[in-house]
Structures are given as structure tokens and as C-alpha cells.
Amino acid sequence: MVATVGARLAWSYLVPNGANFVDLHVYLGGAAALDHPGTLYSYVYADQTPDFPLPFTYPPFAAVVFYPLHLLPFGLVAFLWQIATMAALYGSVRISQRLIGVPRGAGRRVAMLWTATAIWIEPLRSTFDYGQINVLLMLGVLWAVYTTRWWLSGLLVGVAAGIKLTPAISGVYFLGVRRWAAAAFSVVVFLATVGVSALVVGDQTRYYFTDLLGDAHRVGPIATSFNQTWRGGISRILGHDAGFGPLVLAAIAVTALLAVLAWRALDGSDQLGKLLVVELFGLLLSPISWTHHWVWLVPLMIWAIHGPPRERPGARIVGWGWLALTIIGPPWLLSFAQPTIWQISRPWYLAWAGLVYIVATVATLIWMAATGRREAGSNWPVPSHRPPVRAASED
């Protein structure tokens, strides 16, 4: 584990372009813009991205949260950010283990091995390269699912959604398992982040939620190979931005149906499996899911290899297959062949190859639904730390 951490830091600082921390620059630059009222969403970072000046695309509450960090030397923040990301990755692995029934105090060596390996898969490579926050948010969501305290669950998801909207999909999990108080409180907390933003940031809060919200083109190039969503994949095949047109909506509808079937096929005690169904659907539903959003593949691999479905036919293929796929990183490889990040049209074989994570996700949901239904009568191990209904009853 120590060797892997050292190797990752060496890669960041000793290899040319080992890490550019462009997103961390955006976080802190946007936070610094609060010193100049009305400039948050006109801020761009272009020092290392002249072909695509990066705007601040996050909710205004993110700028409020990051504001203290911009007062520190950037090099120090970047170093500590990488350490925090590694710690959050380990924490995410440990909570994933607890959710599949690994007893408290057990599984530490396996968790360290998973952490050391996951550092090098494509979603984590891009996370470290850009200085992204997704692992920290994933840790918050996993903790929200694990804890039985409704107020803490709602607080974690609400704050995470206030910083970056994508974790809001986790509220669907709370609704699905009937944790009504946690779901309601997450909405209350999110609205509180909006209120705090309005007080601190002012009119830029209204501007974000009325003018900028939903503008995917401002976030980035829709059809780059790094965008692994239905909208991105279909746009690459059609040669133009498909938006949320008929083909994209049809694909999302089919994925939603598969997600429902997968959810219903899972045992009621399988908290991690049900959460993963929601997160996988959210990744394909979103207009943009960069490869660093796909950190949820780490809990998925742990669930398939060590969790309740480990004895199902194909479980090892799913778990180890995702690991092999993400170590190779096809979207990263395809990025070298795409004309530019802005040009949507490309040779057909590159366009169809760009569906790699999308197709693998659909296949995973099909496998969940098919094998779960087949094994519905079997007794999967129940997490030892609590009865499966306790989380709902305490709400």
C-alpha cells in the first residue's frame, strides 16, 4: 500500500503531465472569485487548457465550501488533496465491505489491496490527474447508506448534492428502500445549501439555477470519448449532439426498465447492490459522465467478487472484467484517436467503440436482473452489523 501511494505521488510529480490538477484549479479559482461579487460564473481557467477554457460549472455552494482552501498555497492543497482522495478511496472500500457483511475489524488487508489496485484504474487515474472530488463524494454517499441515523444520511447526501449535483441521484435509493426521513432531510439540506449560497454569493445563485443549470455544453464537449453516457455515445454515432432526442430517451427508458428489474431481483438486505443499481443508472442518465465520475465501479467490483452475488454464474466475469476494462481504460485510449475534443463526427469504428462503458453497464444490469431472479429463493448472507430492515424502521 505504501509503495502504491509513493508510486502514485511519484507519477504526479515526476512524470511529465503526470497530473495537471485542472479541476482543482477551477475549484479554488472559482472560490477566489467570491472576493469579486458577480464574477463566479464568468471565471475560467485556461492556463493548461487553451483549447477549452474551463469555467466554474458547480453549484455556488461548492465555491463557498472551497473558499478557505484558496487561501493556502496551491501546491500544498494539491498534495493534501491527493492524500485525502486516497484515504477516501480506502474508506469507500471499507464501507463497501461492511455493507456486504464483512465483520468490523476484518478485511483490512483485502481493503488495502483493493485500494492499491483501484488507484490505477482509469476513473481514479483521471481523478488524481484532474484533482477531482468524486471519491470524496462517493465516500459521503456510502456512509449515508451505511448509517442508520436518518439525519446523518440526509445531511451527507444533501451536502454532497449541494457541492456537485450528481450525488442527488442517491436520493432515489432512499425512496426505494423507504427511508422517507433520510430522503426528505436530504432535500431540506440541499435547499439549505442553496439558501446559504444566496446569502454568500448573491445573485450568482439565481443565475446558476435559472440560466446555467442543464446547459451541458457549458460543462464540456458532449461527444468526447471521456463522456460515457447515452447522450455522449449516441451523439458520437450520429455525428451530432443528440440532446435528449428520441434515441437518447429510448435508451434511457430501456436502462430504467433494466434498473427496476435489477433492483427487484436483489435481496432486500443487499444495500450495496441496490445503491449500485441507482448509481449505474445515474451515470447513463446524466448528459455528461466523465470517466472520473465512474469511481462507483470500485464498489461494484467489490460487490460482484466478494459480496452476495459472488456464487452466481458470471459474477467473477463481471467483477474481474470491469477491473481489466478500467485498468486498460478504453475511453482514454480512444481520446488519442478522436480528431479533437470538440469534433463530434468520427469513423464508425471509433464511434461504436466509444460505447464501451455504456454497453458494459447495460450488460451488468441485465446480469443483475437475470441471476438475481434465478437465485431469488436462496439465502444470501445478511450484513452482520444490523437487521436488513433496521435502517428503514429507525427513520
N, C-alpha and C positions, 0 to 999 in steps of 0.2 A: 504494500500500500504506500509506504513512504517512497519507494523507488518510483512508483507511478506518479505520485504527486510531484516529485522532483523532476521527472521527465516532462510532465505537462508544463511546469513552470519554465523549464529549460526551453521547451518548444516555443513558448510565448515570447521569451526574451532573447533567445539566441538564434532562432531560425528567422531568416528574412520573411516578413509578412506572417510570422507565426501567430500574431494577434494584433489587430488594429483597434479594438475596443470602440468601434464607431458608435455603437448603440449606447454605450456608457457615456461617450462624449455627448450624445444627444440628451440623455437623461440629465446630466449635470449642466449642459448648456441651456436646456430649457428651464431648469431650476434657477439658474442665474438670471434668466430673462425676467423673473418676478421682480427684480430690482428696477425694472423699466416697465411700468404698467402698460398693458395693451400690446406687448410685443411677443407674448408666449408663442402664439401660433404663426408668427412671421419669422421666428427663429429657424435657421437652417445650419447644419454642419456640413461643410464641403471640403475640409482640408484633405481628407483621404478619399473622398468620393466625388470628384469633379463632374463625372457623368451623371450623377444623381445626388444633388444636394439633399441631405436628409433632414426633413422637417421634424418638429416635435409632434408626434401623432397620438400621444397618450392622453387620457383624461387629465384635466387640470390638477386633480388631487395628486397625481404622480409627481408633478413639479413641486408641490408642497412637501411631499414625503422626501424627495431628493434634495431639497434646498440646503439642509445642513451639510450634506456631503460636498457641495460645490465650494464650500469654504476651505476644504482640505486640499493639499497638493494632489493633482490628478494621478501621478504615479503611485502614491500611497493608496488612494482609493482603488485603483485598478488591481493592485496586488491583493489588497484585502478582499476585493470583490471575488477574485478567483478562489481564495481560500474559503470564503463564505459559500460559494457555489459548490465546492467540493464537500463541505460539511453538510449542506442542504441535500446534496445527492445521497450521501451516506444516510442522513436522516430519513429521506424518502424511501430508501431501500429497507431500513429498519421498520418503518411504519407499515410498509407493504408486507413485510414478513409477519408482523403482528396481526395484520388483517387476514392473513391466510392461516393463522393458527399456530405460528411458531411461538413457543413459550417465552415469557420475559426472561432475559438473560441468556437465551440460547441463540445460535445462529450468527454470532458476531463475525466469525471467520468467513462464513459464506457471504455476509453483507459486505465485508471488506473486499472480498474477491469480486463481487458484483460491482462495487463502486470503482475499483481499479480498472475493471474492464469497460464499464459504461463511459468512463471519461473519454474513451477513444472512439465511441460510435459517432456517426455523423451529427445527430441532433446535439450532442454535447460538444463536439468539436466546434461547431458553429456558435454554440452558446459561449464558449470560452473565447473564441476569436472575436466576437462582437461585443462581449461584455453584457450578455443578455440576462434578463431577470426571471426567465421561465422556470428554472429549477426551484428558485425560492418560492414562487407562487404555487408550484406543484406540491411542495412540502406543506404549505399552508392548507391546501385543499385536502391532502391526505390526512393531515391532523384533524381537520374539520370532520371528516368522515369517521375517523377512529374514536374521537372523544364522544362521550355520551352527554356532555354539557351543551344543551341547545344554544345557550347564549354564546359560548365559545365557538361553536360550529358556525353560527350565523355571523359572528364577528370576523372570523378568519376569511370566509368566502366574501362577505361584503367589502372588507378592506381590499382583498385581492382584486375584486372586480373594480373597485374604485381606482386602483393603480393601473390596471390593464383589463379591458373589458372581457377578454376571452375566458377568465375563470368563472364568469357569471353562468356559463352552461352547467356548472356543478350544482346549481340550484335545482335543476331537473332531477338530479339524484335524490335530493331531499324530498321532493314531491313524490318521486316513485316509491320511496320506502316509507312514506307517510310521516316524515319528520317535519310536521307542519310548523312547529315553533322555530326550528332552525331555518327553514325556508323563509318564513315571514321576517325573522330578525335579520337575515342576510339582506333582504330588500331594504329594511329600515336602516341598516348600517350603510349600505350603498348610497341611499338618499342622503344620509348624514355626511358622507364624503362629498357629495355634490354641494350640500349646504356650506360645508367648511370651505370648499373651493370658491364658492360665490363670495364668501366673506373675504378671503385672502386674495383671490385672483381677479375678482370683479367680473366685468362684462365678458372677459375671455371665456368664462364658464358657459354663459349663454351661447356665445359664438360656437363653442365646440359642440354642444348638444343640439343645436338647431341647424347649423350650417355645415359642420365638418363631419359629424357622425354619419357613417355609412358611405363616405367618399373613399372607396377603396383605391382609386388611382392616386390619391394623395399619400397613401401608405406605401405604395411601391408598384413596380411593374407587375401587372396581373399574371402575365404568361411566362415569366422566367421559370426555369426548371426548379428553382428553390420553392416555388409556391405549389404545394401538394394538396390542392383542394379540387373539388369537382369543377368549380368555375375556372381555375387555372388550367386543369388538364383538358377540359373540353375546348377552352379558348385556344390552346396550342394546336389541337387537332383541326379546328375550324379555320384558324389563321386570323381570327379577330376576337376581341373581347366578347364573350358570350353573355356577359352580365348574369342576371338571373332570368334568362330566357327559358323557353320550353324544355330544351335538352337538359339544362342545369337543374331546373326544378324537378324534372322527371327523375334524374339521377339521385337528387336529394330525397325525393319521395320513396324511391326504392330502398335507399340506405336507411331511411327512417323505419320502414317496414322491417328490414333485417334487424335493426337495432331493437325494435319491440320484440321480435321473435327471440333474439339472443337473450334479452332481459328476462323474458318469461321462461326461458329454458334453464336459467341459472337457479341454483338452490337459494332459498330465502336467506341463508346465513352467509352467502358469498358476497360480502360487502365490496371487496376489491373488484371482483368480476363485474358487478353491476355498475360500479363507478367507471370502470374502463369502457363499458359499452357507451355510456354517456359521453366520455371524453373522446372516444374514437369518432362518434357521430359528430361531435362539435368540431373536430378537426376538418372533416369533409364538408360540413355545412358552411363554415366560415368562408367569406370571399377570399381571404388570404390566410394560409397557414404555412409560414416559412418553416424550413426544416428544423430550426431551433425550437419551434412550437411542439415538435414531435417527441419531446422528452418523456411523454407518457408511455412511450414504448418500453422504457425501463421497467416500470411496474407490470406492464403486460407480459414481458418475458419472464419475470419472476413468478407471476401468477400461473402462466402456462407450464413452466418447468417444475415449480415447487408447490403450487397451490392445489386447490380442489380438483382441477381437471387433469392433473398430471398423469393419471392412469387411462385417460380417454385416448382412443385412437387418434393419432395425428398431433397429440399435444407437444411432443418433442419437436416435430417438424415445425409447428407454429412458433414455439419459443426459440429454438436454435436457428430457425430460418430467419426470423426477424433480427436476431443478433448478427448473423452473417450478412444480411442485407444492409444493415445500418453500419457495420464496420466497413463494407465496401463503399457505401454512400453513392448510389446511382445518380441522384439529383445533382450532387457535387460534380461527378464525372461529366454529366450532361451539360453542366454550365460551361465547360470548356468548348463544347461544340455548338452552343447556341450563338447566333450571329451577334446580338447584343442583348442586354437585359430588357431593352425596350421593344425589339422587333418580335412580333408575335408569330408570324409565319416561319416555318422551318421545314426541312424534309420530313416526310411522313414517318419515317422510322424513328426520328428523334422525337417527334410529337407523341407518337404512341408509347415510346419508351418512357416518356415523362409521366405516365400514369402509374409508375411503379409502386409508390406507397399507397396510392388510392386503391389499386387492384388488390394489393396485399391486405389492406384493411377490410375491403368487402369480403375477401376470402376468409379472413379471420372471423368476421361477424357470422358468415354462413356456417363456419365450423362450430362456433359457439352454439348457434341455434340447433344445428343438426345433432351434435354429440351430446349437448345438454339434454335435449328432449329424449334421446336414446337412453341416457343414464338417469332419467328422472326418478326412477324407483330406487336408486342406490343411495347409500348414506355417506355423504361427503363429511369430512371432519369439520366440526364446528369450532371456530376460534375459541381458544380456551379462556380468554380473558373475560368473557361475558356471554349470556344467552343471546341468540340472534335477535330477539325482539326487544331487548332492553333499551336500545337506542331510541326506538320509537316510543316505548312506554314512558321513558323519562321526560320526553317532550310534552 
